[in-house]
Amino acid sequence: MPLKVDPDKAAKQWAIAKAVVEARPGTAILCGDESRVQLLPLVRDM
């Protein structure tokens, strides 16, 4: 699989960090990931 670098990676990571730092106690923070999920062959065969 070719290596790809997201040009907005740093900005996205800072936005997540800012949300965590500024969140009030008890706040749930959800982050979506756009990467493909690939299971190991051993797990896939189970």
Helices and strands as residue ranges (DSSP letters): H 9-22, H 41-44
